[in-house]
Amino acid sequence: MRMPVFEPSSIAVVGASASEHKVGHMVLRNLVQQGYEGAIYPINPKGGEILGKKVYENISDVPSEVEMAVVVTPAPTVCAVAKECGEKGVKWLVVITAGFSEVHTEEGKKMENDLVAVCAEYRMNLVGPNCLGVLRPSIKMNASFAKDISADGCIALVSQSGAMAVAIMDASPSLHLGYSLVLSIGNKAAMDACDYLELCEQDDKTKVIGLYLENIADGARFLEVAARVARTKHIVLLKSGVSKHGKEAASSHTGALAGSDSAIDAACIRTGVHRAHTFQDFMNLLQTLSTQPPLLSRNVVVITNAGGPGILATDGAETAGLLMPHLSEATLTKLKPHLPEAAGLVNPIDVIGDATTERYQAALDICNEDPNVDGMVVLLTPQVMTPCTEIANAVVQVRKQSRLMPIVTSFMGGESVKEAIDILAANGIPNFQSPERAMYAMSTLLRKDPNRKDAMPISNEARAKKATAIIGKCKGLLSEDATKELLALYDIPLPLQGLATNVTEARNIAQEIGYPVIAKISSPQILHKTDVGGIKANLKNDDDVSRAFEEIITNVEAKMPEAERRGVLIQKFLPIGNEFIVGGLRDPSFGPMVMVGLGGIYTELFRDTSFRMAPITSEEGYRMLQDLKSWNLLLGMRGQRQSDIDGVVETLVAVSSLMNECPQISELDFNPILVSADGVIVADSKVVVTEKKG
């Protein structure tokens, strides 16, 4: 299907110039001199001729249809130009001109809003403003002011920054990357990243979509569209500006630990988008996903000429979720005659440091036939006797013979392996500086089931209505009584507790609960009780409770005299268990999130956390726990029994439902939750409520 933005039959350059130093001349020159075969119409009130093309004074003077117009006139003139283009019947308007909302002035914002209104009136699709332009290498269309058109290929690059698009294209030849489309989207005034994703979804020439974005305004739509598109095309996201929210003050541990970076990670996990954290990661992922076939299982073989890199690859496989299975007996029998006795025959296959091309070739050919192997990772360190380029050619030969086997390499070093790496890249084999990066790249090739849809928990409308009634008109920190009632509604376990307004009530509650107890200040303004001396633990009798009550009140009066004091919460002091944190957060773009991590005093010290978009399934809950470095604590260490992992997952799922069903809740902290073999209980809880919007 031909789409005008990808393959227009005619293009007008409005603002074309005879001056070689002006953007209007550069865009026209790119179209005329780089091979575009469609009709080209320069537009300039001065008329005349530029680069052998007749110049029309107004787009309405063009005698034929114009499918795309590229606008490079001054910002104050663009709206009038857009109207003329609309009247001409232009379908796509690409506004390269800057000076709109990105300059942060009222005038700039108004001009952009007016431009959007004009395009909506005439049903014109608007790319930009403030963009580089559009390139379609397959038809040699460079409707931009980028110097050169990129090589033709299967990658669609959608970049919010024109400068980044140029940098990516400039870095691509050394990696032998080719593009089906390059779209610089600028201010995204009328179309956002989701619209461009949907266009790329329909493009038969596109296999991989590379996104460089500085902001994602409609997170909910992004989750929906990206998840759908990622079932049929790989999406790689490089997102900048991830530290902004993390630097802002947060009222809970969850908020302090999250930031927008965690939201992007969680969004990528939910949708199946590949996250690139650096420019180099972005380029490497584009190279891998555009050149390699799918990895049909997690089973990979590593072939190396050194033990150290093999160990690094093994570590990388575990981190990336890959498996390195034992090779079949038939494979080992075939390998032995080709390798010295000192060679390692357990995956990774170590052909040792003096390996010749023949050894690598034998290992590659024989492992390629093993039924337990679905991917190959080839490592090389340049010893004095290592024929690097010949070994690279051997890898290329195997790649040509077995197109369905994904192969990535890590030829480690500098000048000694440069020629070999160039040979690999020229033949569609990505190379990585470290074995760990190679293993991660291989893991991104795991085949996704396009029909797989996790059954998300359905919102319980009746429960949500009850929760709203419990929260009422509260704003700020929810009271202990309301929190207790809310958590009970979601079957989240709390210890026995009661709120005391004087010493006598405190002692009576402690006696009813049973010693030992813990005492905590209750105040909507005090989120971190320890900081103001607002907690006393392991109180064993009435005298302990009396002293604790008075000391807490005295401490709070001295350190936060302005704080409202509801009283002192007396709570059952719980037996020791592993301390974890479960939290909830409402991201401004993506909505509700849920978090789990190592809790207590270690929460912000180790920052061992895992985030997901809410709601989550039980399966996702288990995966979140397995993401943690502290996962082994739950499994049981040094003779300890395994903790109640199912109970933690149930709590996570319940919190995700709570965040999903209660939009009034902005942040939620259960820190710590005590986890032991006997169960899970929330030792301390904070629920922060904001005024419900809408």
N, C-alpha and C positions, 0 to 999 in steps of 0.2 A: 504494500500500500504506500503510495507516494504522499508525503506530507509536506506542505509548502515550506515549513521552517527547516526541513532537512534537505529538500530537493526542489527549491523554487525554480520555475521555468523563466522567471524574469525578476530582476532586482533593480530598484532605483536607489541611487545614492544622493540623498537630499543634503546639500551642502558640499557637493563635490567642488574641488578647488584646483586651479592650475598651479598653485604654489606647492612645491614638493615637500615643504616643511609642515604643511597642515594635514590634520587627520583626514579631512575630506579628500585629499589627494591620495593619501596612503591607502585608504579603503578602496577607492576606485582602481588604483594601480594594482592592488592585490587581485581584484576580480579580473581585470583585463589581462594581466601578465602571467598569472599562475594557472591558467588553463580552464577557467569556468566557461562553459559553452552556451549558457543561457543568455537571454537578452539583458543588456546592461544599459541603464538610462541615467546619465549624470543630470542632476538638477541644480541649477544656480541662476538667480535672476539676471546675471550678466550675459547668459547665453554663450554662444561661440562653440569651441571644440576643445576637448581635453583628451589626451592620449588616443586620438583618432576617433573619439566618440562624440556625436552631436550632443550638445548641452541644451536641455529644455529649461525654459525660464520658470516653469511651474509644473508640478507633477500632472496636473490636469491636461497639460499640453501633449503628454505622451500618447501616441496614437493607438497603443496596444494595452492589453491588460498588464497590470503590475501586481505580482503576488507578494513580494517582500519589498519593504522600503527601509533603508538604513539611514538614520538621521544623525547628522553631525553638525547641526546648526547651533548657535548660542541658546542657552537654556530658556531665556524669555520668549524665544520664537517657536519653541518646540510644540506647544499646544496648538498654535495656528497651523503649523505644518502637519500635525497629526490629524486635524480636522480635514485638511485638503486631501490627505492620504485616505481617510475614511470615505470621503465623497468619491474618490477614484475607485474604491472597491479593494484597496489593499487588505490582504488577509493577515500579514504579520508585520509588525512595526518593531524594528530593532533600534533602540535609542542609545547611542554611544555617548551622547552629550552628558556631562556631569553638571553639578550645581543644583541638585534637587534636595531631597530629604537628608542626604548624607552630610550636607553642610550645616545641618542643625539650626536653620533659621526659619522663621515663620513664612517668609517669602518662598524659600525652597520647598517647604512642606506643601504650601498652597499650590505651587506649580505642579508638583507631583500628583496631588489629588485631582487637579484639573485635567492633567494628562490621562490619568486612569479613567476619569469620567468620560472623556472624549472617546477613548478606545472602547469603553463599554457601550457607548451610544452607537458606534458603528460596528460593533462586534469584531473589532480587531484584537488579535492577540499581541500583547506587549511584552517584549524582552527588554529588561533594563528598567529605568535609565541607568546611566553611569556604568556602562559595561564595555567589554572589549569587542564584542560582536559574536558572530556565529561562523563556524568552519565545518564543512562537510568534505573530507578528503576524497571520498570515492568519486565525487563529481568535480573535484578540484575547485571547490567554492571556498574562498577565504574572504568572507564578508566581515572583516575585522581589521584592526590596525596591528595585528601580530605580524612580525616580519616575514615568516615563512609558513606555508601550510605543512601540517604534520603528515607523516606516512599514513596510508590507509590501513585500517585494522578493525578490531572488534570492540574497542573500548570507547564508551561514551563518557566524556569528561564534562561534568556540570560544576562550574566554579563560581562562587559568589564574588571572588576576587579576580579581576582581569590579570593582575600582576602574577598571581599564583598560577593561573592557567598558562601564561607565557613561560614561567619557570618550569612547570611540569612538562610542557611541550619541548622546551629546550633540553631537559634532562632525558628525554625519551629515546633519542637516536642511539645513545650508548647502550641502552637496554633493549634496543630493537622493538620498541613499543609502537603500535599503530592505532589510530583512532577512527571510529565510525562517525564520531561527532564531537565537536568541542563547543560548549555553550557557556558563555560568560553571562551570568544572570543579574549582576549588579545589585540594584536596590530591591529587586523582587517586588516591584510596586503592584503588579496585577497578578503575577503568577509566582507561586512559591516552589520550593524544592519538590514538593509532592506532585505538582503539575508536570514538572520536567521528568520526574521519575515515570509518570504514566506515559509520557510521550516516548521515552526510551524503551518502555515495556513493549510498545507497539512496533518498534523498529527491528526488522529482521537482521540488520547488519550488526546490531549490538548484542554482545555476549556478557560484557562486564560494564558496570556503571561506577565511575569514580566520582564521589561527591566531596567537594571542599566547601564547607559551610561555616559561617561565623555566627549564625543564630538560627534556631528552629522555632518559629513563632507558634505554629499550630502542632503541638506535640501529639495530640490525640490522633489527628489525621495522618501524621507521619508514621505512627505506629501501625495504623491500618494499611496505608498504601505500601510502605516499605516491606511489611510482612508478606503482602501479596506478590509484589514484584520479585522479592528475594527467592520465591519458590521456583522461578524460571530463569532468573539472571542474577549473577553475583553482584552485590553492592558493596563498595568499599567507602567508608566514611572517614574523612580527616576533618575533625571539628576543632576550631580554634576558640579562644576565649573561655576555656573551661574553668579557669580559676576564679572568675568574677564572683560567683555566689559563695564560693568557699571562703572568700575574704570578708564577707559580710558577717556581722554579728548574728549568732544563732542562739535561740533560747534553750536548746537541749543538746545533749550529746549527739543525738541523731543528726540534727541540723549542722552541728559543727563538723561532723565527720563526712557529711554528704557532699555538698557543693554540687555544681552542675555537672562535674565530671562523672560522678556516680550515676546521675540520671542518664547521661549518654551511654555509659556502659550497660546500664540496665535496659535501655531502649534497644541497643544493638543485640543483646541477648534475646530479648523478647521477639525481635523481628527477623533475626538471622542475618543481620548486616555485619560485615567484617569491619572491626574498628581498627583504624591506624592511629597510633599515638604520635608519630613523627612523620616528617616529609619522606624520609628514607623508607619507613614502614609502608607508607602509601604507595610509593613507586614499586617496592618489592611485591606487595600484594597484587597490584595491577599486573605486574609481570607474571607472577605465578598463576593467577586465576585466568589470565587471557591465553596462556600457552599450554597449560596442563589439563589432561582429562580428569574426570572425577576420581577420587579415591573411594573404592567400593567398600572397603572395611577399614578398621583401625590398624590392620596388620602391615607393618613396614619392615624392610631389612636395611641395615646400615652396613656399608662397605667402607673400610678405612685402612690407611697405612700407618696408623699410630693409635696407641691405646688411649692416650689422654682425650683426644677429640671423640673417640668412641664412647668414653664415659660421659662426656658432656652431652653427646647426642642421646644417650640413655636417660640422663636426667631431663633433657628437653622433651623426650617422648612422654615421660610421666606427667610433666607440667602441661603438655599440649593434649593429653588424653589419647595418645597413640599407644599401640602395643607392638612389642618386638618379639614375635613368637619364635620358638625353636624351629629350625628348618627340618624338613622331612628327611628321613633316613636315606631316601634315594638321592636327595640333593647333596647331603654330606658325602655319600659314596662317590658321587661325581666330582666333588670339589677336591677331595684329598689328593689325588694324583697331581693336581695343578699347583698345590701350595706346599711350602716347606713345613717341616714338623713343628716349628715354633709358631706357625700361624694359628690364629684363633678361629675356631669353627662354630662357636656359640655366638648367635646374633648379639652384638655386631660382629661381622666377619672381618678379622684383622689380617690383612695380607702382608703385614709388617713393613718396616721402613725402607727396605731395599727393593720394594715391589716394582716389577717391570710392567709394561703395558699389557703383556700377555697374562700376568696374574690378575690384573684388574679386569681384563676382557673375559677371562674364564669365570671369575666371580660374578660379573654382570650377567653373562649369558646363562649361567646355570641357575643363579638366584631368580632370574627373570621367569624361569619355568616352574619355580616352586609353587604348588597350589596354595600354600599358606601365606604367600606374599602378594600384596596388592599395591605396594608403593616402594620406591627405592630412593635411599638417601646416600649419596656418594661423597665421602670426605677425603681430603688430600692435604698433606703438609709437604712443602717442597724441600725434600732432602737433596743432598748433592747429586745423588744418582737418579732422582725422580724425573721421568720424562713427562712433564706436566701437559704439554700440548698434545702429545700422542695419547695420553690417558683421556684428555678432554674429547679427542676425536673418537675414542672407543665408546665413551658415554653417548656421544651423538649417534654413533652407529646403532647402539641398542635402542635409542629413542626412535630412530627411523624404522627399525624392525618391529617395534612393539608400541604402536600409537596409543594403545589403551592403558599403558602402564605409566602413571605419573612418576617423574624423576626430578629431584632437586639436588643441588650440590652445595658443598661448602669447601671450596678450594681456598685454604687459609693462607694468608701472607700478603705480599705486596707486589713488587715488580716481577718476582719469580713466577707468579701465577697470572699476571695481567693478560698475556696473550691467550692462555688457556680459557680464562673467563670470557674473553671476547669471542672465542670460538663457541663456547657454550651459549652465550646470549644470542649470537647470530643464528643459532639453530633452535631457539625457543626453549632453552634450559636455564632457569634462574639459578644464580649463585648467591650465597649468603656468607657474610663475614664470619659467622659463628655457627657451630652445629645446632645450638639451641634455636637460632632464628630459622634455620633450615627445617627443623622439626615442626616449629610453629606454622611455617608456610605450608608444609605438607598437610597439617591438620585442617587448614582452611579448605582443602579440596574434598573433604568428606562429603559424600553425596547426601543431599537433603531429599527427604520424601516430599514431593510437591503436594501430596494430598494430606500430609500430616497436620492435624489441627488439635492442639491440646484442648481438652475440655475444661474451659475456665469456669470457676465457681459462679453460679448465678446469684445475683443480688437478691437478698431476702427482703422484700418490700415491707412486710409486716414487722420484721425485726428492726429495719431501718427507721420505721415510724416510731417505734418504742424508744430507740436510741435518741432520736431527735427530741422526744418528750423529756427524756432524762437530762439531756444537755440543756434544754430550755433556752433561756436568754443569756446564759453564761458567756463571758468573754474573758479570755486569759486562762489561768491555771484552773482546771476543773477541781471542784472540792473533793475531799476524800470520800464522802458519802455518795456523791454522784458517780465518782470513778468506780467505787465498789459495785454500785448497781449496774453501771455500763459494762464492766468486765464480766459480771455474772451473766449478763444477757448473751455474751459471746463465749461463755464457758471458759474464761481465762482465769486460772486459779490464783486467788489472793490469800494471804494468811489471815487468821482471825485478828480483828482490830476494832478500835473504837476511838471516838474523838472526845477528849476531856477539856473542859474550860477552866477547871481548878484542880487543886491537889487531891481533894477527896474523890472527885470523879475519876481521876487518873488511877488512884489506888483501887477503886472499885472495879474498873475495867480490867486492870492487871490481874486482880484476884479471879475475876470471871474467866478471863482467857487462860490463865495459868502461867506461872513463871517458868523460865525467864521471858522477859519482854524487851522491846526496844521502844524508845520515845523519840518522836520527830515533830518539829515545828510544823504547823499547818498555816500557810499563808499564800495567797495567790501571787504575791510579788517575789517570793523566795523559791527559786527553782533549784538552787544548789545549796542544800541545807548544811552540809559540812562546812562550807565557807564561812558561815555565821555562827558556828557552834550550836547548830540546831538539831543535833542528833546525839543521843546517848544510848549505848547498846549493852546487851547482856545484863539487864537489871534483874536481880534475883529475889528481891523482897520489897515490902512496902516502903521501907526507909530509902532504898535505892531509887524508887519511883518518885518519892517526894523531892529528894535532892535533885534528881534529873529534871523534873518539871520546873523547879525554881531556877536552876542554872540555865536551862534553855530560854526561859522568858527573859532572864537578866542579859544573857548573851545577845539575844535578838534586839532588845531595847537599846543596847549599847552600839550595835553594829548597823542595825537597820531600823531606827526609831520610827521612820515613816511607814513601815510595812504594816498592812492590816494583819492582825493575828486572830485566826479562827479558833485557835487552841493548840493542844498538843495531841498528836496521834499516838495512841498506845497500841503496839502491834506485837503479835507473837514473835519471839526471837527464834529464828529457824536454825536447824542443824546445818553444819557446814556442807556445802556442795560446790561444784564448779560454777564459777560466776560468769554468766553470759549476759549480753544485752540484746533485746529485741526492740526495734523502733519502727516508727512510721513517719513519713514526711510527705508534704504536698509540693512537688516541684511546680514552679510557675508555668512551665510549658507542657510537661508530660503528665502532670497530675499525681495521683497517690503512688507512693513507693513504700516498700517494706525492707527492713534491714535486720541482720543478725550479726553478732560478732562476739569477741572476747569482752567480758564486761568487768564491772567493779572498778577498782583503781587502775586497771590496765587498759581501759577503753580507749582513751586518747593517747596513751603512751605507745601501744603497739599498733593501733589502728587496723586490727585484724577484722575486717568486715566484708560482708557480701550484700549487695543491693539487688532488688528486682522491682519491676513495675507491679502494682497491685491491680486486681487480685492475683494470687498465685495458686497453683495446684499443690497437692502433697508432693508430687514428683519434683516440682521446682524447689520446694522446701528442703528436700533431702539434698538436692544439688547445691543449694546455698550453703548448707552445713559442710558439704564436702569441699567447697571452695576455700574454707577457712584453714589457716595454718594450725589452729587449735582443734581441728577435727579429731586428732588422736586423743585429746582429753576426753571426748565423748565416748570414744571406743574403749577407753580404759587403759591406763598406763601403770606400770610397776605394780602389777598384781591387783589393781583396782577393778571393780566390776564395771561393765559397760553401763553408761548412763542411759536414762530414759530418752533416747533419741526420738522415738515416736511422739513423746510428749512435747518436745521442743518444736517438732514439725507442726503438731496440732496448734500450738501457740502461734507460730508464724502464720499459718493459714488463717487463724482467727483474727489476728491483727491486720492482715491484708484485707479481710472482709470488712473489718471495722473502719479502716481508712477508706475503703471503696464506697461504703454505704453512708458515711458521715462526712460530707464535704465541709462541715463546720470545723473539723479537727485539722489543724495545720501541722502539728507535731505531736509525737507520742514517744515516750521513753519508758521502757521497763528495764531498769538497771539498778541492781542486778536481778536477773532471774537465776534462782539456784537450781542447778541440775544435778541430780544424783541418780543412782540405780533405782531409787524408790519413787522417783517422780520429779515433777517440775512445779515450781511455785514462784510467783512474782514477789520479790522482796521489797521493791520500791517502784512506784509508778508515777508518771507525770503525763497528763493529757492537756494539751494547750489548744484552746478553742479561739477561733477568730470569727468575726461577724460573717454569717453566711451570705455569699454573693448571689445576686440574681433573685 
